[in-house]
Amino acid sequence: MRIRNKLRDLQIVSTAKIFSVLGRFGYGRRLIEGAGRTRVGSVILGWLLGYRRSFGTLDEVKRAVKPYARGGHENPANVALHLELNRMARPSDYAAFYYLRDPLLCVKKIFDLGGNVGNLYYCYRDYLPLRKDVVWTVFDLPETISRGRTLASSRNVPNLQFTDDLQQASGADLFIASGSLQYFDRSLPELLESIGQRPRYILINRTPLIDGPDFAVVQDAGHIRVGCKLYNRSKLIAQFERLGYGVLGEWQAPELRLSVLDRPSSSVAAYAGLWLEYR
Ligand SMILES: C[S@@+](CC[C@H](N)C(=O)[O-])C[C@H]1O[C@@H](n2cnc3c(N)ncnc32)[C@H](O)[C@@H]1O
């Protein structure tokens, strides 16, 4: 990072810390949101928060964070972190297990959107009755896929495959989007529309959903910064219903929260999970 960017980053990180604390209190929220409603105030907030302000689209947020992203999703440390985080199931995985356990007996083909190097596969096979002949296909970014393939061959797991082609989801019995649909500018139902033979079951987990209109922010994980879209929950569910899916289960992922610094009232106290079936 160039020195000018480093200084700017330092300023943004410090400002973000102050806003994060202020946003936890009623008067702080009123102060920030009141300022944001005026023209001058919103320009000043936008400048102070830089890439940590809210944006209309994922593209805009990705452009703003690029110089500060530290490699984003494809930072090698991110792969290690996901493997470590999923060495054991996390709280939101147990809700997913509840809905998965019975259908899995007849699920032969699983498509895992944003499945990293297969961290969910390695975790879930220890908890769930996966079929011996199951084919679990991970869709992810090119460098992550390549690391996933190397790891899978060193662990000798032929059931785990990798692809960068979304069309490979066609014919899957189960589509998983765990901690991933927020990184796509097209909503999951829009992505599914282009798939020939859609899945019967859909598992969404660890996703920040909101009540107001969609917008985008940066998730600052410390070691990386990535753009993330916050989808409106009711609109997303209505899109699924138009495709013929119904929501059979809904839960919170208490292990994950997201602060929206310039709109603290829109902060997400817990991510969400959904279980959907084609009816
Ligand atoms: C937070 S991780 C989720 C990992 C895992 N599914 C879980 O629940 O623990 C998000 C994953 O989405 C992937 N991802 C983000 N943007 C993507 C894109 N445009 N195409 C494919 N994968 C993407 C990242 O590389 C990363 O592996």
The ligand as a MOL file (V3000), in Angstrom:
LIG
                    3D

  0  0  0     0  0            999 V3000
M  V30 BEGIN CTAB
M  V30 COUNTS 27 29 0 0 0
M  V30 BEGIN ATOM
M  V30 1 C -17.3790 -15.8730 3.9750 0
M  V30 2 S -16.7810 -17.0600 2.8440 0 CHG=1
M  V30 3 C -17.9230 -18.3810 3.1180 0
M  V30 4 C -17.2450 -19.7290 3.1880 0
M  V30 5 C -18.1880 -20.8930 3.4950 0
M  V30 6 N -19.2330 -21.0380 2.5050 0
M  V30 7 C -18.7510 -20.7880 4.8860 0
M  V30 8 O -19.9700 -20.6780 5.0680 0
M  V30 9 O -17.9680 -20.8470 5.8340 0 CHG=-1
M  V30 10 C -17.3000 -16.3740 1.3060 0
M  V30 11 C -16.8250 -17.1520 0.1020 0
M  V30 12 O -17.4200 -16.5860 -1.0680 0
M  V30 13 C -16.4300 -16.5700 -2.0940 0
M  V30 14 N -16.7590 -15.5460 -3.0930 0
M  V30 15 C -16.8730 -14.2120 -2.9160 0
M  V30 16 N -17.1450 -13.5970 -4.0780 0
M  V30 17 C -17.2190 -14.5680 -5.0130 0
M  V30 18 C -17.4800 -14.5750 -6.4230 0
M  V30 19 N -17.7030 -13.4500 -7.0930 0
M  V30 20 N -17.4600 -15.7580 -7.0750 0
M  V30 21 C -17.2340 -16.9110 -6.4150 0
M  V30 22 N -16.9870 -16.9920 -5.0770 0
M  V30 23 C -16.9780 -15.8180 -4.3900 0
M  V30 24 C -15.1510 -16.2510 -1.3410 0
M  V30 25 O -13.9990 -16.5690 -2.0690 0
M  V30 26 C -15.3200 -17.0890 -0.0780 0
M  V30 27 O -14.8060 -18.3740 -0.2510 0
M  V30 END ATOM
M  V30 BEGIN BOND
M  V30 1 1 1 2
M  V30 2 1 2 3
M  V30 3 1 2 10
M  V30 4 1 3 4
M  V30 5 1 4 5
M  V30 6 1 5 6
M  V30 7 1 5 7
M  V30 8 2 7 8
M  V30 9 1 7 9
M  V30 10 1 10 11
M  V30 11 1 11 12
M  V30 12 1 11 26
M  V30 13 1 12 13
M  V30 14 1 13 14
M  V30 15 1 13 24
M  V30 16 1 14 15
M  V30 17 1 14 23
M  V30 18 2 15 16
M  V30 19 1 16 17
M  V30 20 1 17 18
M  V30 21 2 17 23
M  V30 22 1 18 19
M  V30 23 2 18 20
M  V30 24 1 20 21
M  V30 25 2 21 22
M  V30 26 1 22 23
M  V30 27 1 24 25
M  V30 28 1 24 26
M  V30 29 1 26 27
M  V30 END BOND
M  V30 END CTAB
M  END
